[in-house]
Amino acid sequence: MKKVFKWIGIVLGSLIGLLLVTVAVLYFMGSARLNKTYDIPPDNIAIPTDAASLELGKHRVETMCLGCHTEDLGGMVGWFVSEQIGYVDSSNLTSGEGGIASTYTDEDFVRAIRHGVNKEGKPTFMIAVTATYHINDRDLGAIIAYLRTVPPVDRQTKPKYFSPFAKVLLAAGAFGQLPAEAVDHTTRPPAPEPGVTVEFGKYLIDINDCRVCHGAELNGGPFPDPTIQLITPNLTPGGELSAWSEEDFIQTLRTGVTPGGHQLSEYMPWQEKSRLTDDELKAMYLYLQSLPKLEQATGQ
């Protein structure tokens, strides 16, 4: 009997040792991904100075950036907070104290917005990079030009922090790819002409975070923040939008209330999207109506 207990002890000890080694390996793998340095060649985007371009940049910023970086673009303290996973502030985009505009070159801004890396070449945790990667050169140049003109905001934000547990989960695949891992750093996004067209509607859907929350195929699914239990709705003709008119779609994004009287989720940034022009919303609606009819995704 003593030999049996001895062998049980040896087996359990070996299993525990193997588990600890596995956890340690995953921890170092996760840390390596978070600290990887990306060498991104310059995109050499022209930064305009004319009034029309600055107005375009302002429009894009107001419809895409305020939800995470706040109305004054001074960044959000506690943008993501989880005792188990970590802590992330959104960046202060201005030239004020704590802002990145005073130290970022134009190319640094390009790398952050399009490629998901900071000025040191390290990955950011800006999940919208999978959307902002699609911003074409003209719009991106206009955005950077506008950011140079916004009033400075003094707001200190803290560096991002991820717990050892989060690093293990990252290496194990629980969070999928980091934004810098998910985008193609070797190609330029297409630049369709603005207008009420399917092509321009797709462009606007791609740059406005729609796929980040509603899934790559836009048929909904689990909310990207794992700490929030929410299934986002299906935007294809397989969902509720199939019964909406163009006017219904525009009014929903203008008011935050669906044709059926349902208030949109607090996580849907309709206040930002309400600033899109009628033609932009019409193009987005046209594109969504052109999609294949898909079932609601649930992640199950």
C-alpha positions as CSV (number, residue, x, y, z in Angstrom):
1,M,0.0,0.0,0.0
2,K,2.9,2.4,0.8
3,K,4.2,1.8,-2.7
4,V,0.8,2.7,-4.2
5,F,0.7,6.0,-2.3
6,K,4.3,6.6,-3.3
7,W,3.5,6.2,-7.0
8,I,0.4,8.3,-6.7
9,G,2.5,11.0,-5.1
10,I,5.1,10.8,-7.9
11,V,2.4,11.0,-10.6
12,L,0.7,14.0,-8.9
13,G,4.0,15.7,-8.4
14,S,4.9,15.2,-12.0
15,L,1.5,16.5,-13.2
16,I,1.8,19.6,-11.0
17,G,5.4,20.2,-12.2
18,L,4.3,19.8,-15.8
19,L,1.4,22.3,-15.2
20,L,3.8,24.8,-13.7
21,V,6.2,24.5,-16.6
22,T,3.3,24.9,-19.0
23,V,2.1,28.1,-17.2
24,A,5.6,29.5,-17.2
25,V,6.1,28.9,-20.9
26,L,2.7,30.5,-21.7
27,Y,3.6,33.5,-19.5
28,F,6.8,34.1,-21.3
29,M,5.2,33.6,-24.7
30,G,2.5,36.1,-23.8
31,S,5.1,38.6,-22.5
32,A,7.1,38.2,-25.7
33,R,4.0,39.1,-27.9
34,L,3.2,42.2,-25.8
35,N,6.8,43.3,-26.0
36,K,7.6,42.5,-29.6
37,T,9.2,45.4,-31.6
38,Y,7.7,45.9,-35.1
39,D,9.9,47.5,-37.8
40,I,7.3,49.3,-39.9
41,P,8.7,51.2,-42.9
42,P,7.4,54.8,-43.4
43,D,4.1,55.1,-45.2
44,N,5.1,58.6,-46.3
45,I,1.6,60.0,-46.1
46,A,1.2,63.6,-47.1
47,I,-0.2,65.8,-44.3
48,P,-2.4,68.5,-45.8
49,T,-2.9,72.1,-44.5
50,D,-5.9,73.3,-46.5
51,A,-9.2,74.1,-44.8
52,A,-11.2,71.4,-46.6
53,S,-8.8,68.7,-45.5
54,L,-8.8,69.9,-41.9
55,E,-12.6,69.8,-42.0
56,L,-12.5,66.3,-43.3
57,G,-10.1,65.3,-40.6
58,K,-12.3,66.8,-37.9
59,H,-15.3,64.9,-39.3
60,R,-13.5,61.6,-39.3
61,V,-12.2,62.2,-35.7
62,E,-15.7,63.2,-34.5
63,T,-17.3,60.1,-36.0
64,M,-14.6,57.6,-35.0
65,C,-12.5,58.6,-32.1
66,L,-14.5,60.4,-29.4
67,G,-16.0,57.3,-27.8
68,C,-12.6,56.1,-26.6
69,H,-10.6,59.3,-26.5
70,T,-13.4,61.5,-25.1
71,E,-14.9,64.7,-26.5
72,D,-11.7,66.8,-25.8
73,L,-9.4,64.0,-27.2
74,G,-7.6,64.0,-23.9
75,G,-7.9,60.3,-23.3
76,M,-10.0,58.2,-21.0
77,V,-8.6,57.1,-17.6
78,G,-9.7,53.6,-16.9
79,W,-10.9,52.8,-20.5
80,F,-10.4,49.1,-19.6
81,V,-10.2,47.9,-16.0
82,S,-10.2,44.3,-14.8
83,E,-8.6,43.0,-11.6
84,Q,-7.9,39.7,-13.3
85,I,-6.7,41.0,-16.7
86,G,-5.2,44.4,-16.3
87,Y,-5.6,48.1,-17.0
88,V,-5.6,50.3,-20.1
89,D,-6.1,54.0,-20.5
90,S,-6.9,55.4,-23.9
91,S,-4.2,57.9,-25.1
92,N,-4.4,61.6,-24.7
93,L,-4.1,62.6,-28.4
94,T,-3.5,66.3,-27.8
95,S,-0.2,68.2,-27.2
96,G,-1.1,69.0,-23.6
97,E,0.7,67.5,-20.6
98,G,0.4,63.7,-20.8
99,G,-0.5,63.9,-24.5
100,I,1.2,62.1,-27.3
101,A,0.9,64.8,-30.0
102,S,3.8,66.7,-28.5
103,T,6.2,63.8,-29.0
104,Y,4.7,61.8,-31.9
105,T,5.9,62.6,-35.4
106,D,3.4,62.3,-38.3
107,E,4.8,58.9,-39.1
108,D,4.4,57.8,-35.4
109,F,0.7,58.7,-35.7
110,V,0.5,56.7,-38.9
111,R,2.0,53.6,-37.2
112,A,-0.3,53.9,-34.2
113,I,-3.5,54.4,-36.2
114,R,-2.8,52.1,-39.2
115,H,-0.4,49.5,-37.7
116,G,-1.2,49.3,-34.0
117,V,2.2,50.1,-32.6
118,N,3.5,53.0,-30.6
119,K,6.5,55.2,-31.3
120,E,8.8,52.6,-29.9
121,G,7.3,50.0,-32.2
122,K,5.6,48.0,-29.4
123,P,2.0,46.8,-29.8
124,T,-0.8,49.0,-28.5
125,F,-4.0,47.7,-27.1
126,M,-6.2,49.8,-29.3
127,I,-8.6,47.2,-30.6
128,A,-10.0,49.7,-33.2
129,V,-6.8,49.3,-35.2
130,T,-8.4,46.5,-37.1
131,A,-10.8,49.2,-38.3
132,T,-8.5,52.2,-38.5
133,Y,-6.1,50.1,-40.6
134,H,-8.6,50.6,-43.5
135,I,-8.4,54.4,-43.4
136,N,-7.1,55.5,-46.8
137,D,-4.1,57.8,-47.2
138,R,-6.2,60.9,-47.9
139,D,-8.4,60.5,-44.8
140,L,-5.5,59.5,-42.6
141,G,-3.5,62.5,-43.6
142,A,-6.5,64.8,-42.9
143,I,-7.0,63.2,-39.4
144,I,-3.4,63.7,-38.4
145,A,-3.5,67.3,-39.7
146,Y,-6.6,68.0,-37.6
147,L,-5.1,66.4,-34.5
148,R,-2.3,68.9,-34.8
149,T,-4.8,71.7,-34.4
150,V,-6.9,70.6,-31.4
151,P,-6.5,72.5,-28.1
152,P,-4.0,70.9,-25.7
153,V,-5.5,69.0,-22.8
154,D,-3.5,68.3,-19.7
155,R,-4.4,64.8,-18.6
156,Q,-1.9,62.1,-17.5
157,T,-2.7,58.6,-18.5
158,K,-1.0,55.5,-17.2
159,P,0.9,52.9,-19.2
160,K,-1.1,49.8,-20.0
161,Y,-0.7,46.9,-17.6
162,F,-1.5,43.2,-18.1
163,S,-1.4,40.7,-15.2
164,P,0.6,37.4,-15.4
165,F,-2.8,35.6,-15.7
166,A,-3.7,37.8,-18.8
167,K,-0.3,37.0,-20.4
168,V,-1.0,33.3,-19.9
169,L,-4.5,33.6,-21.4
170,L,-3.1,35.6,-24.3
171,A,-0.5,32.9,-25.2
172,A,-3.2,30.3,-24.8
173,G,-5.3,32.0,-27.5
174,A,-8.1,33.3,-25.2
175,F,-7.9,36.9,-26.6
176,G,-7.1,36.0,-30.2
177,Q,-4.6,38.3,-32.0
178,L,-3.3,41.6,-30.8
179,P,-4.3,44.4,-33.2
180,A,-0.7,44.7,-34.5
181,E,-0.8,41.0,-35.3
182,A,-4.2,41.1,-37.1
183,V,-3.4,43.7,-39.8
184,D,-1.4,43.5,-42.9
185,H,1.6,45.9,-42.6
186,T,2.6,45.5,-46.2
187,T,-0.4,46.8,-48.1
188,R,-2.3,50.1,-48.5
189,P,-6.1,50.2,-48.0
190,P,-8.3,51.0,-51.1
191,A,-9.7,54.5,-51.5
192,P,-13.1,54.4,-53.1
193,E,-14.6,57.7,-54.2
194,P,-17.1,59.2,-51.7
195,G,-20.7,58.8,-52.7
196,V,-23.8,56.7,-52.1
197,T,-22.3,53.5,-53.4
198,V,-21.8,50.0,-52.0
199,E,-18.0,50.5,-52.3
200,F,-18.0,53.6,-50.2
201,G,-20.4,52.1,-47.8
202,K,-18.1,49.2,-47.2
203,Y,-15.2,51.6,-46.7
204,L,-17.2,53.5,-44.0
205,I,-18.3,50.2,-42.3
206,D,-14.7,49.0,-42.3
207,I,-13.2,52.2,-40.7
208,N,-16.0,52.8,-38.2
209,D,-15.4,49.8,-36.0
210,C,-18.5,48.0,-37.1
211,R,-16.7,44.7,-37.6
212,V,-14.9,45.0,-34.3
213,C,-18.2,44.6,-32.4
214,H,-20.5,43.0,-35.0
215,G,-18.1,40.4,-36.2
216,A,-16.0,40.0,-39.4
217,E,-19.1,39.0,-41.4
218,L,-21.3,41.6,-39.6
219,N,-23.7,38.9,-38.3
220,G,-23.1,39.8,-34.6
221,G,-21.7,37.7,-31.9
222,P,-20.0,38.1,-28.5
223,F,-18.9,41.6,-27.5
224,P,-15.1,42.0,-28.0
225,D,-14.6,42.9,-24.3
226,P,-14.6,39.5,-22.5
227,T,-15.7,41.2,-19.3
228,I,-19.0,42.3,-20.9
229,Q,-21.6,39.7,-21.5
230,L,-23.4,40.9,-24.6
231,I,-24.4,39.5,-28.0
232,T,-24.2,42.1,-30.7
233,P,-27.0,42.1,-33.3
234,N,-26.8,40.8,-36.8
235,L,-26.4,43.6,-39.4
236,T,-26.9,41.4,-42.5
237,P,-30.3,40.9,-44.2
238,G,-30.6,37.9,-41.9
239,G,-31.2,40.2,-38.9
240,E,-33.6,43.0,-38.0
241,L,-32.2,45.4,-40.5
242,S,-33.8,43.5,-43.3
243,A,-37.1,45.1,-42.3
244,W,-35.7,48.6,-42.0
245,S,-36.0,51.3,-44.7
246,E,-33.1,53.6,-45.5
247,E,-34.9,56.3,-43.4
248,D,-35.3,53.9,-40.5
249,F,-31.5,53.2,-40.5
250,I,-30.7,56.9,-40.6
251,Q,-33.1,57.7,-37.8
252,T,-31.9,54.9,-35.6
253,L,-28.3,56.2,-35.8
254,R,-29.5,59.8,-35.3
255,T,-31.6,59.0,-32.2
256,G,-30.3,55.8,-30.7
257,V,-33.8,54.3,-31.0
258,T,-34.8,51.5,-33.4
259,P,-38.1,51.7,-35.5
260,G,-39.6,49.3,-33.0
261,G,-38.8,51.7,-30.1
262,H,-35.9,49.7,-28.7
263,Q,-33.0,51.8,-27.2
264,L,-29.7,50.9,-28.6
265,S,-27.2,49.4,-26.2
266,E,-25.0,51.7,-24.2
267,Y,-22.0,50.1,-25.9
268,M,-23.2,51.1,-29.3
269,P,-21.6,54.5,-30.1
270,W,-24.5,55.9,-32.0
271,Q,-23.8,59.4,-30.7
272,E,-20.6,59.3,-32.7
273,K,-22.2,57.8,-35.7
274,S,-25.0,60.3,-35.7
275,R,-22.5,62.8,-36.9
276,L,-22.1,61.0,-40.2
277,T,-23.7,62.7,-43.1
278,D,-26.9,61.5,-44.7
279,D,-25.0,60.4,-47.8
280,E,-22.5,58.4,-45.7
281,L,-25.3,56.7,-43.8
282,K,-27.1,55.9,-47.0
283,A,-23.9,54.3,-48.4
284,M,-23.5,52.2,-45.3
285,Y,-27.2,51.1,-45.5
286,L,-26.7,50.2,-49.2
287,Y,-23.7,48.1,-48.4
288,L,-25.4,46.3,-45.4
289,Q,-28.4,45.5,-47.7
290,S,-26.0,44.0,-50.2
291,L,-24.6,41.4,-47.8
292,P,-25.5,37.7,-47.8
293,K,-28.3,36.8,-45.5
294,L,-26.6,35.2,-42.5
295,E,-27.9,33.7,-39.2
296,Q,-27.3,35.6,-36.0
297,A,-23.9,34.5,-34.5
298,T,-23.8,33.7,-30.8
299,G,-20.3,32.4,-30.3
300,Q,-21.7,29.1,-29.0
